[in-house]
Amino acid sequence: MNHAAQDTDFARQSIGEQAPEPWAALADRIRRWGAELGFGAVGFADLDVSEAAQRYAAWIDAGLHGEMAYLAHRARLRAEPGSLQPGALRVISARMDYLPRDTPPDWRAREAARSARDDSAVVSVYARGRDYHKVLRARLGELARRIAREIGREAYRPYCDSAPLLEVEYARKAGIGWRGKHTLLLTRDAGSMFFLGEILTDLPLPVDVPQPSHCGRCVRCIDACPTGAILGPYRLDARRCISYLTIEHPGAIPENLRPAIGNRIYGCDDCQLVCPWNRYARASSLPDFDVRNNLDSAGLVALFSWTPAQFRERLAGSPILRIGHERWLRNLAVALGNARASVTTVAALRSRADHESALVREHVRWALRQQDVEV
């Protein structure tokens, strides 16, 4: 059947009457549109994630989600995705690679070397450019509109961290990759340096076959975690995770974990940097994830000097903006406390010793003690 004939079929048949062949053809078109919009892969899965939802509920019951109360509040919905969109039959799962366009082949070695320089401010790679929520939401929305134009009505709803969906599990079921022992999705052709987004639809698209795991006996991600947050294969204690502590955690960072944070001021990529599959991680085709504000080379002291206005202005459109200036200073104070003692470091910390925020003051005092300075 040629494309013209398929278009006629979609126009004249009702949704429930279409044969499997037109749905398979539509699935192929959706993949092609996804590639045109910058997605590295698109797959299709049914809604059944009951087993994964049980594991998730057990994780919540164990308190391993820390203070992310929103994860517990909507835990039930994660097992019932159909309640988000009545009549939904499928999840269209999409992967978007996020390494900057100019990423060199030896990027993992460069990141490791940067982490070893304790005066450097290390920001997770995904957060150095534009806020991915905005990028994915816009591109998923366009993909959904193309589907709507094809079938003659809206039959979708796009999501990007905006609903209680077990997105890694759906991506796994959709054949995009397998769940690594660090709990992130992995693929043989793109590692794990990518974002995931979904479209819930009532279209009976053919589902994809999940990939087998290719981690084997490797436990490099578990061994590399600075704080021991990966308790074992597929089991993460968010309360110890540096990404949680520097982004999601609203209060004081536990003192016993501060030294292990090192110079990481927003997120942590350690478990991904050591993963052998990330030698195949792909650079994005989009300019959105290119580095802004020199966040791949900035120093701790320079960033610690930013005023609230500079923080808001320079990080406008960045995912970092959501933590606010107070937590930004908290994180930087910890990193400065972990840096080698120097006149510049001590002077920077003392400049914030009387900060209006008790949270900032406490972390600055700790950092000064780490620098062997009386407070």
C-alpha positions as CSV (number, residue, x, y, z in Angstrom):
1,M,0.0,0.0,0.0
2,N,1.4,3.4,-1.0
3,H,1.3,6.5,1.3
4,A,-1.5,8.1,-0.7
5,A,-3.7,5.0,-0.2
6,Q,-2.8,4.9,3.5
7,D,-3.8,8.5,3.9
8,T,-7.2,7.7,2.3
9,D,-7.7,4.8,4.7
10,F,-7.0,7.0,7.8
11,A,-9.4,9.7,6.5
12,R,-12.4,7.4,5.8
13,Q,-12.1,4.7,8.5
14,S,-13.0,5.2,12.1
15,I,-10.3,4.6,14.7
16,G,-11.7,1.3,15.9
17,E,-12.1,-0.1,12.3
18,Q,-8.6,0.2,11.1
19,A,-6.6,-2.9,10.3
20,P,-3.2,-3.7,11.8
21,E,-1.3,-2.7,8.6
22,P,-2.3,1.0,8.7
23,W,-1.4,1.2,12.4
24,A,2.0,-0.3,11.7
25,A,2.4,2.3,8.9
26,L,1.4,5.1,11.3
27,A,4.0,3.8,13.8
28,D,6.7,4.0,11.2
29,R,5.7,7.6,10.4
30,I,5.7,8.5,14.1
31,R,9.3,7.2,14.3
32,R,10.3,9.2,11.3
33,W,8.7,12.4,12.6
34,G,10.4,11.8,15.9
35,A,13.8,11.7,14.2
36,E,13.0,14.9,12.3
37,L,12.2,16.6,15.6
38,G,15.5,15.6,17.2
39,F,14.5,12.4,19.1
40,G,17.1,9.6,19.0
41,A,14.5,6.8,19.3
42,V,10.8,6.3,19.5
43,G,9.0,3.2,20.7
44,F,5.6,1.9,21.7
45,A,4.4,0.1,24.8
46,D,1.1,-1.0,26.4
47,L,0.1,0.4,29.7
48,D,0.8,-2.6,32.0
49,V,3.6,-1.8,34.5
50,S,2.1,-3.6,37.4
51,E,5.3,-5.4,38.4
52,A,7.4,-2.2,38.2
53,A,4.7,-0.4,40.2
54,Q,4.9,-2.9,43.0
55,R,8.7,-2.5,43.2
56,Y,8.2,1.3,43.2
57,A,5.7,1.1,46.0
58,A,8.1,-1.0,48.0
59,W,10.8,1.6,47.4
60,I,8.5,4.3,48.7
61,D,7.5,2.2,51.7
62,A,11.2,1.8,52.6
63,G,11.5,5.6,52.7
64,L,14.3,5.6,50.0
65,H,12.7,8.6,48.2
66,G,13.8,11.0,51.0
67,E,11.8,14.2,51.2
68,M,10.4,13.9,47.7
69,A,6.8,13.7,49.1
70,Y,5.3,14.2,45.7
71,L,6.6,10.7,44.6
72,A,4.6,9.1,47.4
73,H,1.5,11.2,47.0
74,R,0.8,9.9,43.5
75,A,2.3,6.5,43.8
76,R,-1.0,4.8,43.1
77,L,-1.4,6.6,39.8
78,R,1.8,5.1,38.6
79,A,0.2,1.7,38.5
80,E,-2.9,3.1,36.8
81,P,-1.7,5.3,34.0
82,G,-5.1,5.0,32.2
83,S,-6.6,7.2,34.9
84,L,-4.5,10.1,33.5
85,Q,-6.2,9.7,30.2
86,P,-9.3,7.6,30.0
87,G,-9.3,5.3,27.1
88,A,-5.5,5.3,26.7
89,L,-4.1,2.2,25.2
90,R,-0.4,2.9,24.5
91,V,2.5,5.0,25.6
92,I,4.7,6.5,22.9
93,S,8.1,6.7,24.5
94,A,10.8,9.0,23.1
95,R,14.5,9.4,23.8
96,M,16.4,12.7,23.3
97,D,20.2,12.8,23.5
98,Y,21.6,15.7,25.5
99,L,25.4,15.9,25.1
100,P,26.3,19.3,23.6
101,R,26.8,19.4,19.9
102,D,30.5,20.0,20.2
103,T,31.2,17.2,22.7
104,P,34.6,15.6,21.9
105,P,35.1,11.9,21.7
106,D,37.1,11.8,25.0
107,W,34.5,13.7,26.9
108,R,34.3,11.1,29.7
109,A,38.0,11.5,30.4
110,R,37.7,15.3,30.4
111,E,34.8,15.2,32.8
112,A,36.8,12.9,35.2
113,A,39.8,15.3,35.0
114,R,37.6,18.3,35.7
115,S,36.1,16.5,38.8
116,A,39.6,16.0,40.1
117,R,40.3,19.7,40.1
118,D,38.8,20.7,43.4
119,D,38.5,24.4,42.6
120,S,36.2,23.6,39.6
121,A,32.5,23.7,39.9
122,V,31.0,20.5,38.5
123,V,27.5,20.8,37.1
124,S,25.8,17.6,35.7
125,V,26.1,17.6,32.0
126,Y,22.4,17.6,31.4
127,A,21.9,20.9,33.3
128,R,24.5,23.1,31.5
129,G,22.2,24.2,28.7
130,R,18.5,25.0,28.4
131,D,15.9,23.4,30.7
132,Y,15.1,20.1,29.0
133,H,11.5,20.2,30.2
134,K,10.8,23.1,27.8
135,V,12.6,21.4,24.9
136,L,11.0,18.0,25.2
137,R,7.5,19.5,25.9
138,A,7.7,21.6,22.8
139,R,9.0,18.7,20.6
140,L,6.5,16.1,22.0
141,G,3.7,18.6,21.4
142,E,4.7,19.0,17.8
143,L,4.9,15.2,17.4
144,A,1.4,14.9,18.9
145,R,0.1,17.5,16.5
146,R,1.5,15.6,13.6
147,I,-0.3,12.5,14.8
148,A,-3.5,14.5,15.2
149,R,-3.3,15.9,11.7
150,E,-2.8,12.4,10.4
151,I,-5.8,10.8,12.1
152,G,-8.1,13.8,12.0
153,R,-8.5,14.3,15.7
154,E,-6.6,14.6,18.9
155,A,-5.7,11.2,20.3
156,Y,-2.8,12.0,22.6
157,R,-1.4,13.8,25.6
158,P,2.3,14.5,25.9
159,Y,4.2,14.4,29.2
160,C,7.7,15.4,30.4
161,D,8.1,14.9,34.1
162,S,4.6,16.3,34.4
163,A,2.7,13.2,35.5
164,P,3.2,10.1,37.6
165,L,4.4,7.8,34.9
166,L,7.1,5.2,35.3
167,E,8.9,6.6,32.3
168,V,12.0,4.3,32.5
169,E,9.8,1.2,32.6
170,Y,7.7,2.4,29.7
171,A,10.9,3.2,27.7
172,R,12.2,-0.3,28.6
173,K,8.9,-1.9,27.4
174,A,9.0,0.2,24.3
175,G,12.3,-1.4,23.3
176,I,14.4,1.8,23.7
177,G,16.8,0.2,26.2
178,W,17.2,-1.7,29.4
179,R,17.4,-0.6,33.0
180,G,21.0,-0.4,34.2
181,K,22.1,-1.3,37.7
182,H,22.2,2.4,38.6
183,T,18.4,2.4,37.7
184,L,18.8,4.6,34.6
185,L,17.9,3.4,31.1
186,L,20.8,2.2,29.0
187,T,21.1,1.6,25.3
188,R,23.8,-0.1,23.2
189,D,23.9,2.8,20.7
190,A,23.6,5.8,23.0
191,G,24.6,4.9,26.6
192,S,22.4,6.7,29.1
193,M,23.0,10.4,28.4
194,F,19.5,11.2,27.2
195,F,16.1,12.4,28.4
196,L,12.8,10.6,28.1
197,G,9.3,11.9,27.3
198,E,6.0,10.2,26.7
199,I,2.7,10.6,24.8
200,L,-0.3,8.7,26.1
201,T,-2.7,7.8,23.3
202,D,-5.8,5.7,22.6
203,L,-4.4,4.6,19.3
204,P,-3.8,0.8,19.1
205,L,-0.3,1.1,17.8
206,P,1.8,-2.1,17.6
207,V,4.0,-2.5,20.7
208,D,7.7,-3.0,20.6
209,V,9.8,-5.8,22.0
210,P,11.9,-5.0,25.1
211,Q,15.7,-5.3,24.9
212,P,17.6,-7.8,27.0
213,S,20.0,-6.4,29.6
214,H,23.6,-6.0,28.5
215,C,25.2,-5.1,31.9
216,G,26.4,-8.6,32.6
217,R,28.5,-8.8,35.7
218,C,29.6,-5.2,35.5
219,V,29.1,-3.2,38.8
220,R,31.2,-0.1,37.9
221,C,28.3,2.2,38.5
222,I,27.7,0.8,42.0
223,D,31.4,1.0,42.9
224,A,31.7,4.6,41.5
225,C,29.0,6.2,43.6
226,P,30.8,8.6,46.0
227,T,28.2,8.4,48.7
228,G,27.2,4.7,48.4
229,A,23.7,5.7,47.2
230,I,23.4,2.7,44.9
231,L,22.7,0.0,47.5
232,G,22.9,-2.8,45.0
233,P,21.7,-3.6,41.4
234,Y,18.6,-1.6,40.7
235,R,18.3,-0.2,44.2
236,L,18.9,3.5,44.9
237,D,18.8,5.3,48.2
238,A,17.9,8.8,47.1
239,R,18.7,10.2,50.5
240,R,22.4,9.6,49.8
241,C,22.4,10.5,46.1
242,I,24.3,13.6,45.3
243,S,21.8,14.6,42.7
244,Y,19.0,14.4,45.3
245,L,21.1,16.3,47.9
246,T,22.1,19.1,45.6
247,I,18.8,19.5,43.8
248,E,15.8,18.0,45.6
249,H,16.8,18.2,49.2
250,P,15.5,21.5,50.7
251,G,17.4,21.7,53.9
252,A,20.8,21.1,55.4
253,I,23.0,18.5,53.7
254,P,23.9,15.8,56.2
255,E,27.4,16.6,57.5
256,N,28.6,13.0,57.1
257,L,27.8,13.2,53.3
258,R,29.3,16.6,52.6
259,P,33.0,15.5,52.1
260,A,31.9,12.9,49.5
261,I,30.1,15.5,47.5
262,G,33.4,17.0,46.6
263,N,33.1,19.8,44.0
264,R,29.7,18.7,42.6
265,I,27.3,21.7,42.9
266,Y,24.4,20.5,40.9
267,G,23.8,16.8,40.2
268,C,26.3,14.0,39.7
269,D,27.3,12.0,36.7
270,D,29.8,9.6,38.3
271,C,27.7,6.4,37.8
272,Q,27.3,7.3,34.1
273,L,30.9,8.4,33.4
274,V,32.2,5.0,34.4
275,C,29.6,3.0,32.4
276,P,31.2,1.3,29.4
277,W,28.1,1.9,27.3
278,N,28.5,5.7,27.5
279,R,31.4,5.5,25.1
280,Y,28.6,5.4,22.6
281,A,26.7,8.4,24.0
282,R,25.5,10.7,21.3
283,A,25.7,14.5,21.0
284,S,22.4,16.2,20.5
285,S,21.5,17.6,17.1
286,L,19.8,20.6,18.8
287,P,21.5,23.8,20.0
288,D,19.4,23.9,23.2
289,F,21.8,21.7,25.2
290,D,24.9,23.6,24.3
291,V,26.8,24.9,27.3
292,R,25.7,28.3,28.8
293,N,27.5,30.5,31.3
294,N,30.7,28.5,30.9
295,L,29.2,25.9,33.3
296,D,31.6,23.3,31.9
297,S,34.6,25.3,33.0
298,A,33.6,27.8,35.8
299,G,35.3,27.9,39.1
300,L,33.7,27.6,42.6
301,V,34.7,31.1,43.8
302,A,33.3,32.9,40.7
303,L,29.9,31.2,41.0
304,F,29.8,31.7,44.7
305,S,30.1,35.5,44.1
306,W,26.8,35.7,42.1
307,T,24.2,37.9,43.6
308,P,20.5,36.8,43.6
309,A,19.9,39.0,40.5
310,Q,22.9,37.6,38.7
311,F,21.7,34.0,39.5
312,R,18.3,34.7,38.1
313,E,19.5,36.5,35.0
314,R,22.3,34.2,34.1
315,L,20.4,31.0,34.7
316,A,17.1,32.1,33.1
317,G,15.8,29.1,31.1
318,S,18.2,26.7,32.9
319,P,17.0,23.8,35.0
320,I,19.3,25.0,37.8
321,L,17.1,28.1,38.4
322,R,14.5,25.9,40.2
323,I,16.7,25.3,43.3
324,G,17.0,29.1,44.0
325,H,19.9,31.2,45.0
326,E,19.9,30.0,48.6
327,R,20.5,26.3,47.7
328,W,22.9,27.4,45.1
329,L,25.1,29.0,47.8
330,R,24.6,26.0,50.1
331,N,25.9,23.6,47.5
332,L,28.8,25.9,46.6
333,A,29.8,26.4,50.3
334,V,30.1,22.6,50.6
335,A,32.3,22.4,47.5
336,L,34.5,25.2,48.8
337,G,34.8,23.5,52.1
338,N,36.1,20.4,50.2
339,A,38.6,22.4,48.2
340,R,42.2,22.8,49.1
341,A,42.8,25.7,51.5
342,S,43.7,29.0,49.9
343,V,43.4,32.7,50.6
344,T,40.9,33.1,47.8
345,T,38.6,30.2,49.0
346,V,38.6,31.5,52.6
347,A,37.9,35.0,51.5
348,A,35.0,33.9,49.4
349,L,33.5,31.9,52.3
350,R,33.9,34.8,54.8
351,S,32.1,37.1,52.4
352,R,28.9,35.0,53.0
353,A,29.5,34.3,56.7
354,D,26.8,36.8,57.7
355,H,24.4,35.8,54.9
356,E,20.7,36.4,55.7
357,S,19.9,32.7,55.3
358,A,20.6,30.5,58.3
359,L,21.0,27.6,55.9
360,V,23.8,29.3,54.0
361,R,25.5,30.5,57.2
362,E,25.6,27.0,58.6
363,H,27.2,25.5,55.5
364,V,29.7,28.4,55.3
365,R,30.7,27.9,58.9
366,W,31.2,24.2,58.2
367,A,33.2,25.0,55.1
368,L,35.5,27.4,57.1
369,R,36.1,24.7,59.7
370,Q,37.1,22.4,56.9
371,Q,39.6,25.1,55.8
372,D,41.0,25.1,59.4
373,V,39.6,28.6,59.9
374,E,38.1,29.7,63.3
375,V,34.5,30.7,63.0
